Amino acid sequence: MKKHFVPFQQLRQQPTIVVDSTGLGAALTLAHWRGASTPAALRDDTSAGSVLRALHQPETPGLEAAAVTANHFDIDGFVGVWALLNPELALHHESLLRLVATLGDFREIDWHDPSADHALQLVCWLNAEEKARFYEPFGAPARRRREDEASAEKFNWFLPRFAEILANPEASRATWEPEYKRVKQAVAILQSAVTTVRRYPEIGLTVVRTPETLPYYALFSPSIGTDMVLSLYDDQRYEFEYKYTTWIDLESRPTLPRLPLDALAIRLNELEQTPHRWTFDGITDTGPLLRLSGKSLTKPQRYDDPDQRPLYSSSIVPKQLEAEIMAFFQTGYAGIAPKRYWTWAEIRATGQ
């Protein structure tokens, strides 16, 4: 049976597959959200990956439902919804779609993959059209709209157009090229002698030291396999971030739980000699930041690229900052073994 997209509010009006979301009454849930009822055999790092696994297993209970929905629009969720509506095309382009979903959600890509450029072009096209025609990610509340309602307009616009761009991205080069060039220039900086990368796999941390702020699609590429990134920029400007890989149920590898950053911020504020204060987001935020703060950032600002928000110079030298963060996590993770499928209750208990 050919499938069609329905707005999230219509979930219970007919048997419906829910992608990259959770909802009571779903015929089938295909989501990597923590605790989602995705069938064990279909679990994947991305929600789109779960959809692609389901397409290989057509007898999956609930997959016969004709309606498909999601409660928000993002690249991973969109690719999953589109794949259910276009199963033959999706399986033909499976490896590329997996790259697109991973780059969109985790900001990770292996630049040696022969399809990496194609994936980046598609992601940049989706980003550019979303911002130009609708609103930026997490921007619905500022427009006094609910994301589960407003996002349906995005799905209805993108779903009939994506196959053409997938087959021939050159047709929309003018749309995707500005962000694409910005990312590729940043990748060149990241891979040059001005940048150093250190990985601490025992605590899941990647440290990137580079002169200026970079867009996420470049910045996070050396962090594949780790879940935290400390960025050290010139003039003693810094940001620490928990990646989205520990907000969801990651399938491909075990992870350590997020630790609350209260004590680390207190320690850094004891050392800090400038008027700015170290502030942090809670562990249930999709990508919590620890940074020297001026005005509080909005959620769209926190989600946007690091080169799109202000950064302030610290009095703490890079070597000391890195040592403080290393010591905090080495102590915090002592005696804790990585595992899959942490619950939020377990994560909070660990943090205490």
Sequence and secondary structure as in RCSB ss.txt:
>XXXX:A:sequence
MKKHFVPFQQLRQQPTIVVDSTGLGAALTLAHWRGASTPAALRDDTSAGSVLRALHQPETPGLEAAAVTANHFDI
DGFVGVWALLNPELALHHESLLRLVATLGDFREIDWHDPSADHALQLVCWLNAEEKARFYEPFGAPARRRREDEA
SAEKFNWFLPRFAEILANPEASRATWEPEYKRVKQAVAILQSAVTTVRRYPEIGLTVVRTPETLPYYALFSPSIG
TDMVLSLYDDQRYEFEYKYTTWIDLESRPTLPRLPLDALAIRLNELEQTPHRWTFDGITDTGPLLRLSGKSLTKP
QRYDDPDQRPLYSSSIVPKQLEAEIMAFFQTGYAGIAPKRYWTWAEIRATGQ
>XXXX:A:secstr
   EE  GGGGGGS EEEESS  TT SEEE  BTT    GGG  SSHHHHHHHHHT TT TTTT SEEE SS  H
HHHHHHHHHHSHHHHHHTHHHHHHHHHHHHH    TTSTTHHHHHHHHHHHHHHHHHHS  TT TGGGT  HHHH
HHHHHHHHTTTHHHHHH GGGGHHHHHHHHHHHHHHHHHHTSTT EEEEETTTTEEEEE SS   HHHHTGGGTT
 SEEEEEEGGGEEEEEE GGGTB  SSS B      HHHHHHHHHH  SS EEEE  TTSSS EEEEESS   HH
HHHS GGGS   B SS HHHHHHHHHHHHHHHTTT   BS   HHHHHHHH 
